[in-house]
Amino acid sequence: MRILGIETSCDETGIAIYDEEKGILSHRLYSQIAVHADYGGVVPELASRDHVRKTIPLIKEVFAESGLTPKDLDGVAYTAGPGLIGALLVGCSIGRSLAYGWNLPAVPVHHMEGHLLAPMLEDDVPEFPFVALLVSGGHTMLVRVDGIGHYQLLGESVDDAAGEAFDKTAKLLGLDYPGGPALAKMAELGTKGRFKFPRPMTDRPGLDFSFSGLKTFAANTIRKEEMCEQTHADVAYAFQEAVVDTLAIKCRRALEQCGLKRLVIAGGVSANTSLRAKLAQITAKLGGKVYYPRPEFCTDNGAMIAYAGMQRLKSGVSADMTFKATPRWPLDTLDAI
């Protein structure tokens, strides 16, 4: 069984063909960073227009690379939410139309379920049940996963997502969009211990997150200090250290609360090497293990949508002749399979 995956929920156009036996046959990713950089963040209307421009050419590329045609497919999966409504509608309309034209089932996919299942694309696949940390520019949440669709939300950010806080703090430090990777690189030159940032919401029970105050703390530190290149790096180091420690503390709590030892991290921030190292430490102390996708599948991509779509298609899920984009779509409302 083979399926085409289409991802257009935000500022990256991802296309992939996934084979049930052979894995990923071909994938393409187009990032819109250059389009949005001048504005310091994603402009929804520009994102939608760029998806219109790039989706079909990328689909043609994956067919050419894999040597397949639409006749070799068994379905078309597309991200139906959550995300930017205009961007989602581009992928939904193209995906549903192609499926209709090719006489194939169309499979709407939840974007965060795609991220959650992205580690399944690797050779070292986590077994159910596990705790998943989904951490990106738009979402930060802890989920207990007992199977596909068997999701229990343990905690989430009450304000900024971790990736959003990275981008906003990077902007305060004069870094270009997207700021997260640039801040992480700057932090490599920072001095440990010069600044001590708080670990938000770790002084009380619970698994919710809050990163807005951490960004404000960074802004106040920058305002008080005489800023130079080294001070910028020291602030970046302290900020990243605080975010990583906060996520690690909450992950340890979640694993202990659920009585589990397997931890999955996914989403754009999961590519952060400091976070990966810290989570490897805490899971090792608990006698467990951390799983994550390769860096190219941490950010939005078509492969994760194709994989998630494959699982849904095998369980009999397919759309009718209509399509619907859902910009807000709680993960724990999905049907179990």
Residue pairs with C-beta under 8 A, 6 or more apart in sequence:
1 19
1 20
1 74
1 75
1 310
1 313
1 314
2 17
2 18
2 19
2 20
2 25
2 68
2 72
2 73
2 74
3 17
3 18
3 73
3 74
3 75
3 76
3 77
3 107
3 306
3 309
3 310
3 313
4 15
4 16
4 17
4 59
4 62
4 73
4 75
4 76
4 77
4 98
4 306
5 14
5 15
5 16
5 17
5 18
5 77
5 78
5 109
5 302
5 303
5 304
5 305
5 306
5 307
5 309
6 14
6 15
6 55
6 59
6 76
6 77
6 78
6 79
6 91
6 94
6 95
6 302
6 305
7 13
7 14
7 15
7 78
7 79
7 91
7 111
7 114
7 300
7 301
7 302
7 304
7 305
8 14
8 51
8 55
8 78
8 79
8 83
8 87
8 88
8 90
8 91
8 94
9 79
9 81
9 82
9 83
9 84
9 87
9 88
9 91
9 111
9 300
10 42
10 47
10 83
10 84
10 87
10 137
10 138
10 300
11 31
11 32
11 33
11 35
11 36
11 42
11 47
11 50
11 87
11 300
12 29
12 30
12 31
12 32
12 299
12 300
12 301
13 29
13 30
13 32
13 50
13 51
13 54
13 55
13 58
14 27
14 28
14 29
14 30
14 300
14 301
14 302
14 303
14 305
15 27
15 28
15 29
15 55
15 58
15 59
15 61
15 62
15 302
16 24
16 26
16 27
16 28
16 62
16 301
16 302
16 303
16 305
16 306
17 24
17 25
17 26
17 27
17 62
17 63
17 66
17 68
17 73
17 306
18 24
18 25
18 303
18 306
18 307
18 309
18 310
19 25
20 310
23 121
24 121
24 303
24 306
25 62
25 65
25 66
25 68
26 61
26 62
26 63
26 65
26 66
27 62
27 301
27 302
27 303
28 58
28 61
28 62
28 302
29 296
29 299
29 300
29 301
29 302
30 50
30 54
30 58
32 42
32 46
32 47
32 50
33 177
33 178
35 43
35 46
35 47
35 50
36 42
36 43
36 46
36 47
36 177
37 176
37 177
39 46
39 177
40 171
40 177
41 167
41 177
42 84
44 84
44 85
44 86
44 87
45 86
47 84
47 86
47 87
48 84
48 86
48 87
48 89
48 90
51 87
51 90
51 91
52 90
55 90
55 91
55 94
56 94
59 98
62 302
63 69
63 70
70 98
70 102
70 104
71 102
73 102
73 104
74 104
74 105
74 313
75 99
75 104
75 105
75 106
75 107
75 309
75 310
75 313
75 318
76 95
76 96
76 98
76 99
76 102
76 104
76 105
76 106
76 107
76 309
77 95
77 106
77 107
77 108
77 109
77 305
77 306
77 308
77 309
77 310
77 312
77 313
78 91
78 92
78 94
78 95
78 96
78 106
78 107
78 108
78 109
78 305
78 309
79 88
79 91
79 92
79 108
79 109
79 110
79 111
79 114
79 305
80 88
80 92
80 108
80 109
80 110
80 323
80 324
80 325
80 326
80 329
81 88
81 110
81 111
81 325
81 326
81 327
81 328
81 329
82 110
82 111
82 112
82 138
82 139
82 326
82 327
82 328
82 329
83 111
83 138
83 325
83 327
84 327
85 325
85 327
88 325
88 326
88 327
89 325
92 108
92 323
92 324
92 325
93 323
95 106
95 323
96 106
96 319
96 321
96 322
96 323
98 104
99 105
99 106
99 319
100 106
100 321
105 313
105 318
105 319
106 318
106 319
106 323
107 309
107 312
107 313
107 317
107 318
107 319
108 319
108 323
108 324
109 305
109 308
109 309
109 312
110 308
110 329
110 331
110 334
111 300
111 305
112 134
112 139
112 141
112 331
113 148
113 151
113 308
113 331
113 334
114 304
114 305
114 307
114 308
115 134
115 136
115 266
115 267
115 304
116 132
116 134
116 143
116 145
116 151
116 264
116 266
116 331
117 148
117 304
117 307
117 308
117 311
118 266
118 293
118 297
118 298
118 301
118 303
118 304
118 307
119 125
119 126
119 264
119 266
119 291
119 292
119 293
120 126
120 307
121 293
121 294
121 297
121 303
121 304
121 307
122 291
122 293
122 294
124 291
125 291
126 262
126 264
126 289
126 291
127 262
128 145
128 146
128 147
128 150
129 144
129 145
129 146
129 147
129 258
129 260
129 262
130 145
130 260
130 262
130 263
130 264
130 291
131 142
131 143
131 144
131 145
131 154
131 251
131 254
131 255
131 258
131 260
131 262
131 263
131 264
132 142
132 143
132 144
132 145
132 263
132 264
132 265
132 266
133 141
133 142
133 247
133 250
133 251
133 254
133 263
133 264
133 265
133 266
133 270
133 279
134 140
134 141
134 142
134 143
134 266
134 267
134 331
135 141
135 161
135 162
135 163
135 247
135 265
135 266
135 267
135 268
135 269
135 270
135 275
136 161
136 162
136 163
136 267
136 268
136 269
137 161
137 163
137 164
137 166
137 167
137 178
137 180
137 268
137 269
138 161
138 163
138 164
139 156
139 157
139 161
139 267
140 156
140 157
140 161
140 162
140 163
140 209
140 211
140 247
140 269
141 153
141 154
141 155
141 156
141 157
141 331
142 153
142 154
142 155
142 156
142 207
142 250
142 251
142 254
143 151
143 152
143 153
143 154
143 331
143 332
144 151
144 152
144 154
144 254
144 258
144 260
145 151
145 264
146 152
147 336
147 337
148 311
148 315
148 336
148 337
149 334
149 335
149 336
149 337
150 336
151 331
151 332
151 334
152 332
153 330
153 331
153 332
154 207
154 254
154 257
154 258
155 206
155 207
155 208
155 209
155 250
155 254
156 208
156 209
157 208
157 209
157 210
157 211
158 208
158 209
158 210
159 210
159 211
159 212
160 168
160 210
160 211
160 212
160 215
161 211
162 209
162 211
162 243
162 247
162 269
163 180
163 267
163 268
163 269
164 211
165 211
165 212
165 214
165 215
165 243
166 179
166 180
166 183
166 184
166 240
166 243
166 269
167 177
167 178
167 179
167 180
168 179
168 215
169 179
169 183
169 214
169 215
169 218
169 219
169 236
169 239
170 177
170 178
170 179
170 180
170 182
170 183
170 236
171 177
171 179
172 215
172 218
172 219
172 222
173 179
173 183
173 186
173 222
173 232
173 235
173 236
174 232
175 182
175 183
175 186
176 182
180 268
180 269
180 272
181 271
183 236
183 239
183 240
184 236
184 240
184 272
184 273
184 274
186 232
186 233
186 236
187 233
187 236
187 237
187 239
187 240
187 241
187 274
188 233
189 230
189 233
189 237
190 233
190 234
190 235
190 236
190 237
190 238
191 230
191 233
191 234
191 237
192 237
192 241
194 234
194 237
194 238
195 221
195 234
195 235
195 237
195 238
196 238
197 214
197 217
197 218
197 221
197 238
197 239
197 241
197 242
198 213
198 214
198 217
198 242
199 242
199 245
199 246
199 249
200 209
200 210
200 211
200 213
200 214
200 242
200 246
201 208
201 209
201 210
201 246
202 245
202 246
202 249
202 250
207 250
207 253
207 254
207 257
209 246
209 247
209 250
211 243
211 246
214 239
214 242
214 243
214 246
218 235
218 239
221 235
221 238
222 235
225 231
225 235
240 272
240 274
241 274
243 275
244 272
244 274
244 275
244 278
245 278
247 275
247 278
247 279
248 275
248 278
248 279
248 281
248 282
251 263
251 279
251 282
252 282
252 286
255 261
255 263
255 282
255 283
255 286
255 288
256 286
260 288
261 283
261 286
261 287
261 288
261 289
262 283
262 288
262 289
262 291
263 279
263 283
263 288
263 289
263 290
263 291
264 290
264 291
264 292
265 275
265 276
265 279
265 290
265 291
265 292
266 292
266 293
266 298
267 298
268 298
268 299
268 300
269 275
269 298
270 276
270 292
270 293
270 298
271 295
271 298
271 299
276 290
276 292
279 290
280 290
283 289
283 290
292 298
293 304
297 303
297 304
311 337
312 337
314 337
315 337
317 335
317 337
